Amino acid sequence: MPGVLDGKVAVIAGGGFGMMRRTALLYAQEGARVVVGDIDVSRAEAVAAEIGPALAEAIHVDVRDEEGVRSMVDRAFTRFGRFDTAVNGVGSRGLGSIQDCSVSRWQRVIDSHLTGAFICVKYESARLIKQAEGGSIINISSLNGVQAGEGNAAYCAAKAGIIMLSKVAALELGPHGIRVNSIAPGIIRTENLAPVFSGRPEVEEAFIASTPLGRVGETIDVAQLALFLASDGSSWITGQTHHIDGGATLKKYPSNLEAFAP
Ligand SMILES: NC(=O)c1ccc[n+]([C@@H]2O[C@H](COP(=O)([O-])OP(=O)(O)OC[C@H]3O[C@@H](n4cnc5c(N)ncnc54)[C@H](O)[C@@H]3O)[C@@H](O)[C@H]2O)c1
């Protein structure tokens, strides 16, 4: 059966783990060839091996580094001959109330999420403009990009910034046929968050109580939305923030920050 991404080449930044790993696997299942970039290259290599060497390539990247991001995007061309779509979804946590959050912690979170997304969009779009066949760029924001969370100022600010970065990019890149959207997930059961839930049913229950659809999200939920936004089926959608949270934006998530402490 034909896949919805047949013939397309994707770059996935942060693809070694969690929802981006699941997205890389789904993209490949739907016919894409995939470059998996991650600061932890062993994670990227494991995902590429799971997909298979004919369809996937792993690369070390730190999205805060312009040269590294440029190389990641170039790799799509050198290895697979074209580049069509990217998902930018690296992870980094940095909790602390404004009084407790050092400037260096603030800067680390802003750099990984917001500056990293800016650098990715800059070099991904440069390649897409050069190819002159349009394209789709997806940035991973968060429910926290629109809903304030106590003790999470840096992350909330970075994720709000990603929403606006995506809108400005959509305006600037629309004339080139390049679509830019953001995905704003609610809580997703990722490897990274497994310790938050493990042995503490009350944490999951508190999130479920704040979610009209009555469950936390799974990585496949986000992967399926990213698949749609990468595909030609979403060819008239750009500049939008796609909430995927079981309706949690309609309520208010609990503040149980101690559960998230590293
Ligand atoms: N898990 C959730 O509940 C949730 C909810 C909303 C939004 N998000 C966002 O979704 C995205 C993915 O989250 P996740 O929990 O699936 O993944 P994650 O936090 O486990 O991180 C994904 C990958 O990013 C890599 N990474 C970290 N810093 C990097 C850098 N500077 N350059 C390159 N790679 C880097 C990590 O090595 C990791 O393999 C993140 O942006 C996160 O903020 C997560």
The ligand as an SDF file (V2000), in Angstrom:
LIG
                    3D

 44 48  0  0  0  0  0  0  0  0999 V2000
    6.7500   14.7740   26.9960 N   0  0  0  0  0  0  0  0  0  0  0  0
    5.7840   15.6600   27.1300 C   0  0  0  0  0  0  0  0  0  0  0  0
    4.8410   15.4690   27.8860 O   0  0  0  0  0  0  0  0  0  0  0  0
    5.8110   16.9430   26.3250 C   0  0  0  0  0  0  0  0  0  0  0  0
    4.6860   17.7780   26.3470 C   0  0  0  0  0  0  0  0  0  0  0  0
    4.6840   18.9390   25.5790 C   0  0  0  0  0  0  0  0  0  0  0  0
    5.7730   19.2400   24.7960 C   0  0  0  0  0  0  0  0  0  0  0  0
    6.8630   18.4220   24.7870 N   0  0  0  0  0  0  0  0  0  0  0  0
    7.9700   18.7690   23.9110 C   0  0  0  0  0  0  0  0  0  0  0  0
    8.0750   17.7620   22.9320 O   0  0  0  0  0  0  0  0  0  0  0  0
    9.4340   17.6380   22.4930 C   0  0  0  0  0  0  0  0  0  0  0  0
    9.8710   16.1830   22.6210 C   0  0  0  0  0  0  0  0  0  0  0  0
    9.7550   15.7990   23.9750 O   0  0  0  0  0  0  0  0  0  0  0  0
   10.0540   14.2820   24.4170 P   0  0  0  0  0  0  0  0  0  0  0  0
    9.6990   14.2100   25.8610 O   0  0  0  0  0  0  0  0  0  0  0  0
    9.4370   13.3650   23.4690 O   0  0  0  0  0  0  0  0  0  0  0  0
   11.5990   14.1720   24.1610 O   0  0  0  0  0  0  0  0  0  0  0  0
   12.8960   14.3180   25.0960 P   0  0  0  0  0  0  0  0  0  0  0  0
   12.7250   15.4090   26.1180 O   0  0  0  0  0  0  0  0  0  0  0  0
   13.2470   12.9940   25.5880 O   0  0  0  0  0  0  0  0  0  0  0  0
   13.9830   14.8460   24.0470 O   0  0  0  0  0  0  0  0  0  0  0  0
   14.0770   14.3660   22.7240 C   0  0  0  0  0  0  0  0  0  0  0  0
   15.5220   14.3000   22.2840 C   0  0  0  0  0  0  0  0  0  0  0  0
   16.0750   15.6180   22.2130 O   0  0  0  0  0  0  0  0  0  0  0  0
   17.4800   15.4530   22.3370 C   0  0  0  0  0  0  0  0  0  0  0  0
   18.1200   16.7600   22.5870 N   0  0  0  0  0  0  0  0  0  0  0  0
   18.1320   17.4770   23.7250 C   0  0  0  0  0  0  0  0  0  0  0  0
   18.8060   18.6390   23.5440 N   0  0  0  0  0  0  0  0  0  0  0  0
   19.2380   18.6300   22.2490 C   0  0  0  0  0  0  0  0  0  0  0  0
   19.9790   19.5380   21.4450 C   0  0  0  0  0  0  0  0  0  0  0  0
   20.4360   20.7040   21.9540 N   0  0  0  0  0  0  0  0  0  0  0  0
   20.2180   19.2260   20.1560 N   0  0  0  0  0  0  0  0  0  0  0  0
   19.7830   18.0580   19.6330 C   0  0  0  0  0  0  0  0  0  0  0  0
   19.0760   17.1530   20.3450 N   0  0  0  0  0  0  0  0  0  0  0  0
   18.8010   17.4360   21.6290 C   0  0  0  0  0  0  0  0  0  0  0  0
   17.6100   14.4580   23.4830 C   0  0  0  0  0  0  0  0  0  0  0  0
   18.8770   13.8040   23.4600 O   0  0  0  0  0  0  0  0  0  0  0  0
   16.4420   13.5100   23.2180 C   0  0  0  0  0  0  0  0  0  0  0  0
   16.8690   12.3170   22.5710 O   0  0  0  0  0  0  0  0  0  0  0  0
   10.2280   18.6080   23.3590 C   0  0  0  0  0  0  0  0  0  0  0  0
   10.3960   19.8180   22.6740 O   0  0  0  0  0  0  0  0  0  0  0  0
    9.3340   18.8070   24.5650 C   0  0  0  0  0  0  0  0  0  0  0  0
    9.5740   20.0550   25.1980 O   0  0  0  0  0  0  0  0  0  0  0  0
    6.9090   17.2800   25.5460 C   0  0  0  0  0  0  0  0  0  0  0  0
  1  2  1  0
  2  3  2  0
  2  4  1  0
  4  5  1  0
  4 44  2  0
  5  6  2  0
  6  7  1  0
  7  8  2  0
  8  9  1  0
  8 44  1  0
  9 10  1  0
  9 42  1  0
 10 11  1  0
 11 12  1  0
 11 40  1  0
 12 13  1  0
 13 14  1  0
 14 15  2  0
 14 16  1  0
 14 17  1  0
 17 18  1  0
 18 19  2  0
 18 20  1  0
 18 21  1  0
 21 22  1  0
 22 23  1  0
 23 24  1  0
 23 38  1  0
 24 25  1  0
 25 26  1  0
 25 36  1  0
 26 27  1  0
 26 35  1  0
 27 28  2  0
 28 29  1  0
 29 30  1  0
 29 35  2  0
 30 31  1  0
 30 32  2  0
 32 33  1  0
 33 34  2  0
 34 35  1  0
 36 37  1  0
 36 38  1  0
 38 39  1  0
 40 41  1  0
 40 42  1  0
 42 43  1  0
M  CHG  2   8   1  16  -1
M  END
$$$$
